[in-house]
Structure formats: structure tokens, C-alpha cells
Amino acid sequence: MSTRRRVLEQVLAVVAVVAVVAWFCVGHAEAAERTWTEAKGPNFTVISDNGPKTAQRVAWELEQMRSGLQKTLPWSAITFDRPYVVLTTQDEPGMKALVPAFWESGSNFTLASYAVTGADRDWAALRSDLLADDKQGKVNPYKYLYSAYAARVITEQLGGGMPMWVFRGLRELMSNTLVRQSDVVVGMVERSTLDIVRGG
């Protein structure tokens, strides 16, 4: 990772934390017009602007993701020492309010999820209207959130002294996890990766 990209990610992380705290705790005009619902699981707290069913679904998916990783990779079993709070919004305008830095920079990237570590808790934001596709080669829209979770697990459980290619490989394996009603699939291969392997 280049120094420029690393600095950009650090700046975005700080901006995202400030945006989440200011928008949710202090009060944003749009947030005041929405009804927020909280759903708590053993390891994640989900706060949604799209009703209790959405909050419960996302909380269930996150718990299943965690459980699936632990069954596939037993060393990943961990209980964090801080709350993991996930804010879910039902559309792109809500995501723009949570993580404005992406759009203020002129990006037209569809941001489905984002995660940062705050002073006393982990924060994440995601769009609840974007659902995962179980076709091989498709990217889980929550991959960025899962990637951040995986990075924390790897660092805390295996330490930070491993080669970067090992760290990135494990994070990539863990992050494209697909939660379905009957099972959890860990390590689905992205289409972009398949294209590289195939020489496309």
C-alpha cells in the first residue's frame, strides 16, 4: 500500500468517526425525520433507520458471519473488549450523511459499507438495501465491513509481525463471506480475482 493511500485512509477514518458521532449523537436534520431502531446481538449492536426487522436481520447476519469464520478458522474466535456498533441506513443519501468524505472528494463509487475504530468502540456504517448475491464471483456488498472485522481479528489473534501478503491473503479470504439462510460460505472468490487468474 502506498504512503499516499495509507494517509488517505487514515484521514477518511477520522472523518468517518467524526461524521458518525456528530450525525448520530448530536443530530442531523435528516436523522431527526427518521425513526431509529436498535437490535442487539451477543457481539454486535445494530441501529437502523429502516425498521426493527432490518435491524434484526443485519444483527443476525453479522453474528452468523462471525460464527461462520470461527467454525472455518477456529483461531479467529475472539470477543472484542469494546462494543461493535453498526449504523444501517436504507439508501445512498443516508450513507452520504454518514460517510460524506467519499462523495465530497468527487467519487462516484457506490459505498455499501464502511468501518472504523473509535476511541471506545468500533463503528460501522452500511446500506441495508444492498443485499449479497450468492453467485460465485460476486462481491458481498458488506465486504468492507467484514474486511475491517477480519483485520482486527487477525491482528489481535496472530499479531502484527506476519508478512503483508499473508495478512492480506487472510483478510481477503475472510472478508468475502456470504451469509445465507441455511449456511455461511467463507472465502468466495471475487470476479476481479478470477479475471486476473484467467489472464482477463
C-alpha beads as a LAMMPS data file, in Angstrom:
LAMMPS data file: protein, C-alpha beads

200 atoms
199 bonds

1 atom types
1 bond types

-500.0 500.0 xlo xhi
-500.0 500.0 ylo yhi
-500.0 500.0 zlo zhi

Masses

1 110.0

Atoms # bond

1 1 1 0.000 0.000 0.000
2 1 1 1.393 3.398 -0.976
3 1 1 2.073 6.126 1.592
4 1 1 -0.477 8.395 -0.118
5 1 1 -3.219 5.772 0.071
6 1 1 -2.363 4.958 3.680
7 1 1 -2.604 8.626 4.661
8 1 1 -5.894 8.985 2.770
9 1 1 -7.375 6.001 4.589
10 1 1 -6.297 7.427 7.939
11 1 1 -7.887 10.791 7.115
12 1 1 -11.089 9.125 5.954
13 1 1 -11.182 7.045 9.114
14 1 1 -11.000 10.158 11.295
15 1 1 -13.585 11.967 9.180
16 1 1 -15.898 8.968 9.299
17 1 1 -15.724 8.707 13.087
18 1 1 -16.440 12.404 13.484
19 1 1 -19.270 12.226 10.958
20 1 1 -20.898 9.238 12.619
21 1 1 -20.702 10.674 16.116
22 1 1 -21.815 14.160 15.084
23 1 1 -24.572 12.937 12.804
24 1 1 -25.989 10.324 15.126
25 1 1 -25.399 11.766 18.597
26 1 1 -25.740 15.494 18.007
27 1 1 -28.472 15.182 15.454
28 1 1 -28.669 15.611 11.691
29 1 1 -31.729 17.202 10.095
30 1 1 -32.382 14.101 8.044
31 1 1 -31.838 11.796 11.025
32 1 1 -34.388 13.726 13.057
33 1 1 -37.031 12.814 10.494
34 1 1 -36.277 9.097 10.667
35 1 1 -37.203 6.520 13.295
36 1 1 -34.213 4.576 14.568
37 1 1 -34.432 1.025 15.905
38 1 1 -31.805 -0.878 17.861
39 1 1 -31.168 -4.617 17.738
40 1 1 -28.562 -6.204 19.984
41 1 1 -26.764 -9.466 19.447
42 1 1 -24.087 -11.071 21.622
43 1 1 -21.319 -9.254 19.725
44 1 1 -22.891 -6.506 17.596
45 1 1 -25.315 -3.648 18.186
46 1 1 -27.214 -2.585 15.087
47 1 1 -29.087 0.715 14.811
48 1 1 -31.282 1.019 11.731
49 1 1 -33.405 3.723 10.131
50 1 1 -35.376 1.071 8.224
51 1 1 -37.392 -0.561 10.998
52 1 1 -36.875 -3.352 13.552
53 1 1 -36.897 -6.180 11.004
54 1 1 -33.941 -4.689 9.154
55 1 1 -32.028 -4.102 12.392
56 1 1 -32.660 -7.693 13.454
57 1 1 -31.705 -9.084 10.033
58 1 1 -28.413 -7.212 9.919
59 1 1 -27.592 -8.176 13.514
60 1 1 -28.310 -11.814 12.673
61 1 1 -26.148 -11.679 9.530
62 1 1 -23.217 -10.207 11.452
63 1 1 -23.456 -12.848 14.178
64 1 1 -23.648 -15.566 11.513
65 1 1 -20.618 -14.102 9.732
66 1 1 -18.647 -14.204 12.978
67 1 1 -19.795 -17.736 13.762
68 1 1 -19.027 -18.961 10.255
69 1 1 -15.497 -17.583 10.386
70 1 1 -14.886 -19.234 13.752
71 1 1 -16.107 -22.610 12.527
72 1 1 -13.944 -22.384 9.403
73 1 1 -10.932 -20.814 11.145
74 1 1 -11.054 -21.784 14.851
75 1 1 -8.189 -19.421 15.707
76 1 1 -10.423 -16.476 14.787
77 1 1 -12.621 -16.974 17.866
78 1 1 -12.393 -13.736 19.818
79 1 1 -14.508 -11.432 21.950
80 1 1 -13.559 -7.795 21.499
81 1 1 -13.012 -5.600 24.544
82 1 1 -15.218 -2.814 23.162
83 1 1 -18.709 -2.503 21.645
84 1 1 -19.137 -3.001 17.905
85 1 1 -21.848 -0.590 16.745
86 1 1 -23.262 -0.760 13.227
87 1 1 -25.426 2.025 11.800
88 1 1 -27.558 0.863 8.889
89 1 1 -29.262 3.224 6.503
90 1 1 -31.820 2.374 3.865
91 1 1 -30.420 4.371 0.950
92 1 1 -27.499 6.271 -0.555
93 1 1 -28.481 9.683 0.901
94 1 1 -28.239 8.161 4.364
95 1 1 -24.808 6.737 3.550
96 1 1 -23.674 10.123 2.241
97 1 1 -24.633 11.645 5.587
98 1 1 -22.663 9.006 7.481
99 1 1 -19.515 8.978 5.334
100 1 1 -19.505 12.271 3.402
101 1 1 -15.780 12.253 2.604
102 1 1 -16.213 9.761 -0.246
103 1 1 -18.630 11.999 -2.129
104 1 1 -17.043 15.319 -1.175
105 1 1 -13.919 14.167 -2.983
106 1 1 -15.955 13.719 -6.172
107 1 1 -16.098 9.922 -6.020
108 1 1 -18.976 8.184 -7.787
109 1 1 -18.203 4.891 -6.068
110 1 1 -21.221 3.083 -4.604
111 1 1 -20.260 2.733 -0.972
112 1 1 -22.114 -0.190 0.625
113 1 1 -20.253 -0.425 3.918
114 1 1 -17.517 1.278 5.889
115 1 1 -15.868 0.638 9.244
116 1 1 -13.518 2.497 11.578
117 1 1 -12.183 2.096 15.091
118 1 1 -13.089 4.870 17.510
119 1 1 -11.705 5.751 20.924
120 1 1 -14.012 3.470 22.890
121 1 1 -15.852 1.372 20.308
122 1 1 -15.799 0.102 16.750
123 1 1 -18.110 1.886 14.323
124 1 1 -19.512 0.667 11.046
125 1 1 -21.984 2.024 8.531
126 1 1 -23.762 0.066 5.838
127 1 1 -26.602 0.277 3.366
128 1 1 -29.306 -2.196 4.272
129 1 1 -30.920 -2.005 0.824
130 1 1 -27.935 -3.670 -0.877
131 1 1 -28.065 -7.421 -0.401
132 1 1 -25.443 -10.084 -1.038
133 1 1 -25.570 -12.218 -4.188
134 1 1 -24.712 -15.885 -3.736
135 1 1 -23.332 -16.304 -7.252
136 1 1 -19.669 -17.249 -7.364
137 1 1 -17.558 -14.260 -8.358
138 1 1 -19.900 -11.638 -6.934
139 1 1 -18.619 -9.310 -4.195
140 1 1 -20.509 -9.133 -0.941
141 1 1 -21.641 -5.502 -0.536
142 1 1 -20.671 -5.701 3.128
143 1 1 -17.135 -6.776 2.284
144 1 1 -15.501 -3.590 3.549
145 1 1 -17.114 -4.061 6.954
146 1 1 -16.147 -7.739 7.018
147 1 1 -12.617 -6.823 5.906
148 1 1 -12.229 -4.390 8.810
149 1 1 -13.538 -7.026 11.213
150 1 1 -11.152 -9.618 9.765
151 1 1 -8.193 -7.243 10.065
152 1 1 -8.895 -6.729 13.767
153 1 1 -9.237 -10.460 14.367
154 1 1 -6.021 -11.284 12.515
155 1 1 -4.026 -8.573 14.296
156 1 1 -5.269 -9.460 17.765
157 1 1 -5.090 -13.226 17.365
158 1 1 -1.978 -13.668 15.228
159 1 1 -0.048 -10.480 15.926
160 1 1 1.297 -7.913 13.525
161 1 1 4.636 -9.495 12.611
162 1 1 3.448 -11.610 9.680
163 1 1 4.380 -10.806 6.074
164 1 1 1.960 -8.371 4.468
165 1 1 0.997 -10.869 1.767
166 1 1 -0.092 -13.340 4.458
167 1 1 -2.118 -10.681 6.266
168 1 1 -3.809 -9.502 3.082
169 1 1 -4.464 -13.057 1.954
170 1 1 -6.162 -13.985 5.211
171 1 1 -8.157 -10.747 5.243
172 1 1 -9.284 -11.353 1.655
173 1 1 -10.271 -14.927 2.475
174 1 1 -12.318 -13.863 5.487
175 1 1 -13.882 -10.706 4.095
176 1 1 -15.855 -12.146 1.180
177 1 1 -18.073 -14.211 3.465
178 1 1 -21.639 -14.849 2.361
179 1 1 -24.410 -15.418 4.896
180 1 1 -27.380 -17.410 3.603
181 1 1 -30.451 -18.708 5.403
182 1 1 -29.120 -22.247 5.657
183 1 1 -25.350 -21.806 5.728
184 1 1 -22.365 -19.466 5.647
185 1 1 -19.852 -19.541 2.788
186 1 1 -16.358 -18.288 3.634
187 1 1 -13.827 -17.206 1.026
188 1 1 -15.852 -16.779 -2.148
189 1 1 -13.563 -15.652 -4.964
190 1 1 -14.224 -12.228 -6.483
191 1 1 -14.749 -11.852 -10.206
192 1 1 -11.787 -9.456 -10.427
193 1 1 -9.542 -12.110 -8.882
194 1 1 -10.860 -14.753 -11.232
195 1 1 -10.146 -12.465 -14.185
196 1 1 -6.544 -11.990 -13.038
197 1 1 -6.043 -15.764 -12.677
198 1 1 -7.577 -16.343 -16.088
199 1 1 -5.470 -13.591 -17.615
200 1 1 -8.510 -11.466 -18.397

Bonds

1 1 1 2
2 1 2 3
3 1 3 4
4 1 4 5
5 1 5 6
6 1 6 7
7 1 7 8
8 1 8 9
9 1 9 10
10 1 10 11
11 1 11 12
12 1 12 13
13 1 13 14
14 1 14 15
15 1 15 16
16 1 16 17
17 1 17 18
18 1 18 19
19 1 19 20
20 1 20 21
21 1 21 22
22 1 22 23
23 1 23 24
24 1 24 25
25 1 25 26
26 1 26 27
27 1 27 28
28 1 28 29
29 1 29 30
30 1 30 31
31 1 31 32
32 1 32 33
33 1 33 34
34 1 34 35
35 1 35 36
36 1 36 37
37 1 37 38
38 1 38 39
39 1 39 40
40 1 40 41
41 1 41 42
42 1 42 43
43 1 43 44
44 1 44 45
45 1 45 46
46 1 46 47
47 1 47 48
48 1 48 49
49 1 49 50
50 1 50 51
51 1 51 52
52 1 52 53
53 1 53 54
54 1 54 55
55 1 55 56
56 1 56 57
57 1 57 58
58 1 58 59
59 1 59 60
60 1 60 61
61 1 61 62
62 1 62 63
63 1 63 64
64 1 64 65
65 1 65 66
66 1 66 67
67 1 67 68
68 1 68 69
69 1 69 70
70 1 70 71
71 1 71 72
72 1 72 73
73 1 73 74
74 1 74 75
75 1 75 76
76 1 76 77
77 1 77 78
78 1 78 79
79 1 79 80
80 1 80 81
81 1 81 82
82 1 82 83
83 1 83 84
84 1 84 85
85 1 85 86
86 1 86 87
87 1 87 88
88 1 88 89
89 1 89 90
90 1 90 91
91 1 91 92
92 1 92 93
93 1 93 94
94 1 94 95
95 1 95 96
96 1 96 97
97 1 97 98
98 1 98 99
99 1 99 100
100 1 100 101
101 1 101 102
102 1 102 103
103 1 103 104
104 1 104 105
105 1 105 106
106 1 106 107
107 1 107 108
108 1 108 109
109 1 109 110
110 1 110 111
111 1 111 112
112 1 112 113
113 1 113 114
114 1 114 115
115 1 115 116
116 1 116 117
117 1 117 118
118 1 118 119
119 1 119 120
120 1 120 121
121 1 121 122
122 1 122 123
123 1 123 124
124 1 124 125
125 1 125 126
126 1 126 127
127 1 127 128
128 1 128 129
129 1 129 130
130 1 130 131
131 1 131 132
132 1 132 133
133 1 133 134
134 1 134 135
135 1 135 136
136 1 136 137
137 1 137 138
138 1 138 139
139 1 139 140
140 1 140 141
141 1 141 142
142 1 142 143
143 1 143 144
144 1 144 145
145 1 145 146
146 1 146 147
147 1 147 148
148 1 148 149
149 1 149 150
150 1 150 151
151 1 151 152
152 1 152 153
153 1 153 154
154 1 154 155
155 1 155 156
156 1 156 157
157 1 157 158
158 1 158 159
159 1 159 160
160 1 160 161
161 1 161 162
162 1 162 163
163 1 163 164
164 1 164 165
165 1 165 166
166 1 166 167
167 1 167 168
168 1 168 169
169 1 169 170
170 1 170 171
171 1 171 172
172 1 172 173
173 1 173 174
174 1 174 175
175 1 175 176
176 1 176 177
177 1 177 178
178 1 178 179
179 1 179 180
180 1 180 181
181 1 181 182
182 1 182 183
183 1 183 184
184 1 184 185
185 1 185 186
186 1 186 187
187 1 187 188
188 1 188 189
189 1 189 190
190 1 190 191
191 1 191 192
192 1 192 193
193 1 193 194
194 1 194 195
195 1 195 196
196 1 196 197
197 1 197 198
198 1 198 199
199 1 199 200
